[in-house]
Amino acid sequence: MLSLLPHQDQKLVQILDAALASAERRSGEWLICKPGCTPCCIGVFAIDQLDALRLKAGLVELEAADPHRALRVRERARQSMARIGPEFPGDVRTGVLGDDDQAAANFEEFANFEPCPALDPERGTCDLYQWRPITCRVFGPPVRSDGGVGVCELCYHGASTEEIESCEMNLDEVNPLQAELVAELEKSGNAGRTIVAFALAEQAAASG
């Protein structure tokens, strides 16, 4: 499974981790993210195929290191898909989300209270933290998008706009490299966005 990951994915993760560490240093006590704080782990979000392959590779590694923990992740993924599969706004057989306007509208209201199957509900930590999606890696610190600079609603209380912007994550190297790697996967037939539960449930089915 690891061989299916583009070789530059490790470089992408290293760049992201460095950008996050820099943002954390500049944020100080404004950034309160810590183990046990899990609001960002509730609610389904879209991931690309690069994220999906990384998660599957992580589950394989977890199986080797801690099979009981991996089994719990697999079971949570299966249970999650059993709950949300009937309303999945895409092709539930492939896990690929629909890309038309109606599918996008349906996704806005889809599984907003569903916990991520990688979340250990007892410890409040991610069982696949090392292999987590890009969205998870950039959540918390200030991140710039078309809508401006966004932060976790639990963080940066009391900080001014200027202070928040001074803590912004620098993703100038991340975005083009991520787009390049995703494009490579699409050429090999791995196209379309999916969700964490499907990526892990599919890997669980392949393993079981």
C-alpha positions as CSV (number, residue, x, y, z in Angstrom):
1,M,0.0,0.0,0.0
2,L,2.8,2.4,0.8
3,S,4.2,2.0,-2.7
4,L,0.9,3.4,-4.1
5,L,1.7,6.8,-2.4
6,P,3.5,9.3,-4.6
7,H,7.1,9.5,-3.4
8,Q,6.7,13.2,-2.9
9,D,3.9,12.8,-0.4
10,Q,6.5,12.5,2.4
11,K,7.9,15.9,1.3
12,L,4.5,17.4,1.3
13,V,3.9,16.2,4.8
14,Q,7.2,17.5,6.0
15,I,6.5,21.0,4.5
16,L,3.1,21.0,6.2
17,D,4.5,19.9,9.5
18,A,7.1,22.7,9.4
19,A,4.5,25.3,8.5
20,L,2.3,24.1,11.4
21,A,5.2,24.2,13.8
22,S,6.0,27.8,12.8
23,A,2.4,28.8,13.2
24,E,2.2,27.2,16.6
25,R,5.3,29.1,17.8
26,R,3.9,32.4,16.6
27,S,0.4,31.7,18.1
28,G,1.5,30.9,21.6
29,E,-1.4,30.6,24.0
30,W,-4.0,31.6,21.4
31,L,-3.8,28.2,19.8
32,I,-5.4,25.8,22.3
33,C,-5.6,22.6,20.2
34,K,-4.5,19.7,22.4
35,P,-5.3,15.9,22.8
36,G,-8.9,15.5,23.9
37,C,-10.2,18.6,22.0
38,T,-12.3,16.9,19.3
39,P,-14.9,19.3,17.8
40,C,-12.9,19.3,14.5
41,C,-13.2,15.5,14.4
42,I,-17.0,15.6,14.3
43,G,-18.7,16.1,10.9
44,V,-17.8,14.6,7.5
45,F,-15.5,16.5,5.2
46,A,-14.2,15.8,1.7
47,I,-10.7,14.4,1.1
48,D,-8.8,13.9,-2.1
49,Q,-7.4,10.6,-3.3
50,L,-3.9,11.5,-1.9
51,D,-5.4,11.7,1.5
52,A,-7.3,8.5,1.0
53,L,-4.2,6.6,0.0
54,R,-2.2,8.0,3.0
55,L,-5.0,6.9,5.4
56,K,-5.0,3.4,3.9
57,A,-1.3,3.1,4.2
58,G,-1.5,4.3,7.8
59,L,-4.1,1.6,8.6
60,V,-1.7,-1.0,7.2
61,E,1.1,0.3,9.4
62,L,-1.2,0.4,12.4
63,E,-2.2,-3.2,11.7
64,A,1.4,-4.2,12.0
65,A,2.2,-2.1,15.1
66,D,-1.1,-2.5,17.0
67,P,-3.6,-4.9,15.5
68,H,-6.2,-4.4,18.2
69,R,-6.2,-0.7,17.7
70,A,-6.4,-1.1,13.9
71,L,-9.3,-3.5,14.3
72,R,-11.2,-0.8,16.3
73,V,-10.6,1.8,13.5
74,R,-11.9,-0.7,10.9
75,E,-15.0,-1.4,12.9
76,R,-15.7,2.3,13.5
77,A,-15.3,2.8,9.7
78,R,-17.7,0.0,8.9
79,Q,-20.3,1.3,11.4
80,S,-20.0,4.8,10.1
81,M,-20.6,3.8,6.5
82,A,-23.6,1.7,7.6
83,R,-25.1,4.8,9.2
84,I,-24.3,7.4,6.6
85,G,-24.1,5.3,3.4
86,P,-27.8,5.5,2.5
87,E,-27.6,9.3,2.3
88,F,-24.1,9.4,0.7
89,P,-24.1,12.2,-2.0
90,G,-22.2,10.2,-4.6
91,D,-21.5,6.7,-5.7
92,V,-21.5,4.6,-2.5
93,R,-19.8,1.7,-4.4
94,T,-16.7,3.7,-5.2
95,G,-17.0,6.3,-2.4
96,V,-16.6,9.1,-4.9
97,L,-18.6,12.2,-4.1
98,G,-20.8,13.7,-6.8
99,D,-19.4,16.8,-8.5
100,D,-22.6,18.4,-9.6
101,D,-24.4,21.3,-7.9
102,Q,-27.1,19.1,-6.3
103,A,-24.5,16.8,-4.9
104,A,-22.5,19.7,-3.5
105,A,-25.7,21.1,-1.9
106,N,-26.5,17.7,-0.4
107,F,-23.0,17.4,1.0
108,E,-23.4,20.7,2.9
109,E,-26.0,19.0,5.2
110,F,-24.5,15.5,5.1
111,A,-23.4,13.7,8.3
112,N,-22.5,16.9,10.2
113,F,-22.6,15.1,13.5
114,E,-20.8,11.9,12.4
115,P,-17.5,11.3,14.3
116,C,-14.4,10.5,12.3
117,P,-13.7,6.7,12.5
118,A,-10.0,7.5,13.1
119,L,-11.0,9.2,16.4
120,D,-10.6,7.1,19.5
121,P,-13.7,8.2,21.5
122,E,-12.2,7.1,24.8
123,R,-8.9,8.9,24.6
124,G,-10.0,11.8,22.3
125,T,-7.1,11.3,20.0
126,C,-6.6,10.3,16.4
127,D,-5.5,6.7,15.8
128,L,-4.1,7.7,12.4
129,Y,-2.6,11.1,13.4
130,Q,0.6,10.6,11.5
131,W,-1.3,9.8,8.3
132,R,-4.2,12.4,8.7
133,P,-5.6,14.3,5.8
134,I,-4.4,17.7,4.7
135,T,-7.6,19.4,6.1
136,C,-6.7,18.0,9.5
137,R,-3.1,19.2,9.3
138,V,-4.1,22.8,8.6
139,F,-7.0,23.1,11.0
140,G,-6.6,25.4,14.0
141,P,-4.0,28.0,13.0
142,P,-5.0,30.9,10.6
143,V,-5.3,29.7,7.0
144,R,-6.0,32.0,4.1
145,S,-8.7,31.1,1.5
146,D,-11.0,32.9,-0.9
147,G,-13.1,34.0,2.1
148,G,-10.2,35.5,3.9
149,V,-8.3,34.1,6.9
150,G,-10.1,31.4,8.9
151,V,-9.3,30.0,12.3
152,C,-10.8,27.4,14.7
153,E,-13.6,29.1,16.5
154,L,-12.2,27.9,19.9
155,C,-8.8,29.6,19.3
156,Y,-7.4,33.1,19.1
157,H,-9.9,34.7,21.5
158,G,-8.8,38.2,22.3
159,A,-6.4,38.4,19.4
160,S,-6.7,41.3,16.9
161,T,-7.1,40.8,13.2
162,E,-3.4,41.8,12.8
163,E,-2.3,39.4,15.5
164,I,-4.2,36.5,13.9
165,E,-2.8,37.3,10.5
166,S,0.7,37.3,12.0
167,C,0.2,33.6,12.9
168,E,-1.0,32.5,9.5
169,M,0.2,29.2,8.1
170,N,2.4,29.6,5.0
171,L,1.0,27.2,2.4
172,D,2.8,28.7,-0.7
173,E,4.8,25.5,-1.2
174,V,2.0,23.2,-0.1
175,N,-0.9,24.0,-2.5
176,P,1.0,23.6,-5.8
177,L,2.7,20.4,-4.6
178,Q,-0.6,18.9,-3.4
179,A,-2.3,19.8,-6.7
180,E,0.6,18.2,-8.6
181,L,0.4,14.9,-6.6
182,V,-3.4,14.7,-6.9
183,A,-3.1,15.2,-10.7
184,E,-0.6,12.3,-10.9
185,L,-3.1,10.1,-9.1
186,E,-5.9,11.1,-11.4
187,K,-3.8,10.1,-14.4
188,S,-3.4,6.6,-12.8
189,G,-7.2,6.3,-12.4
190,N,-7.5,7.5,-8.8
191,A,-9.9,10.4,-9.3
192,G,-12.6,12.2,-7.4
193,R,-13.1,13.2,-3.8
194,T,-14.2,10.8,-1.0
195,I,-14.5,10.8,2.8
196,V,-12.4,9.3,5.6
197,A,-15.0,6.7,6.5
198,F,-15.1,5.2,3.0
199,A,-11.3,5.2,2.6
200,L,-10.9,3.3,5.9
201,A,-13.9,1.0,5.3
202,E,-12.7,0.1,1.9
203,Q,-9.3,-0.7,3.3
204,A,-10.9,-2.7,6.0
205,A,-12.9,-4.7,3.4
206,A,-9.7,-5.3,1.5
207,S,-7.9,-6.5,4.6
208,G,-10.8,-8.6,5.9
